[in-house]
């Protein structure tokens, strides 16, 4: 599946709210004052920024989306089950607003 198809499938999952949130994601959302509705809004127009094939969470992707027009949001999702069966729910691993110093901007990593 090419990136365009992947992004379309991910956007569909968000638009249909075929998601479940890990506890870590919920805690990060609370800390950053991000609601599930904002995650869905950002996910409905997301793009894949990075892919991670060797993480303990499984095959994950870092998504960039926007809410309220221009507010960037990063959503990390585990796609292992979802990509083999689109009936599976997309696992939201974490959610955060990209900020310095870790991010120079929403697309560019900063200092670690």
Secondary structure, 3 states (H helix, E strand, C coil): CCHHHHHHHHHHHHHCCCEEECHHHHHHHHHCCCCHHHHHHHHCCCEEEEEECCCCCCCEEEEEEEECCCEEEEEEEECHHHHHCCCCCEEEEEEECCCCCCECCCCCECCC
